């Protein structure tokens, strides 16, 4: 037991570096994925039928395809079509695409939750359709979606573990490397699990806190 | 193209075995777990809560590694298929227990009270009054979970299960390194999930219709 704790202490700095890579990947995926999600959400509630169907189809395919398939498709596919990108970049792109597809559904629900009378009030004040969207619907819609988006952030953070398969030195990859060098797979993988929990559990509390606060605020 | 599709199809049995095996383990083991989670005794409730939070807080791929490489390194040696079914089963247990708990919360407390008033024991109330209603409420979210699980089983390929994902990346690495194997794999996963998704929608609509009739 003490031996394991000493090992854990020794491995922690390496795993911590990996954790930072995982957090960066998740952050980039959310940063680039959520705007994609918002655009898809707006298009999929457009009045133009053709455009709407295309957006809905993209979202359904993006959500239906496993994240690991998207990841490897980007990683092996981009170089084959002539684009040279690092593993980290392709990992971030793939996770951002998955984020776009999932958050578009969340944001669409948020936008739909904005009461119609507010939109009508905007029109009655002489606002253009675009101004109503920009100043009335989108800000409130995003606010409604915040707890679900935060819940999704936990999911995409966990999904960064998949980038182990494309050799990004994130948390799981570093843990596995230590395991391969020491044969103490169980010990180091449990430590990696604790590192994941150190992020997901407090963040989960934050999600339910936000849910309660926004719930009492928005009624 | 046809060759490629045929080689991906070879992965379907493993994909289905992991998905359905894990779902069966989860659906059964989540029953006692969700009852523990609802129990009045701290001794039962707290361990259940810890299990659920810990399992859901760690990515499934890490659980597979812990079971296959960690425990496999001397403690319990499992084949990669067994490890994948067990690992995804343990993960499913935690998620399905939360779905069952949601089902219990959806029931009005009057159901339990009425059963008690009729002199039923707690076990009988659970078996004849609560459980059938909970199951009905839970079927749509369970179907949604099953679709998610189907996609999550792709991680089994990382410990060597020869599923659709595994054949797709083999094809991509072995020369035809482009988008095609993965597009086909994605379509296969979507196709496999359609029957479940349709079933979920039908059940959901029926439940809604019944709810409105009352």
Interface residues (C-beta under 8 A of the other chain):
Chain A: X60 X61 X64 X65 X66 X67 X68 X69 X70 X72 X73 X76 X77 X79 X80 X81 X158 X159 X161 X162 X164 X165 X172 X175 X176 X179 X183 X185 X186 X187 X189 X190 X192 X193 X196 X197 X200 X201 X204
Chain B: X53 X54 X56 X57 X58 X59 X60 X61 X62 X63 X65 X66 X69 X70 X71 X72 X73 X75 X151 X152 X154 X155 X157 X158 X165 X168 X169 X172 X173 X177 X178 X179 X182 X183 X185 X186 X189 X190 X193
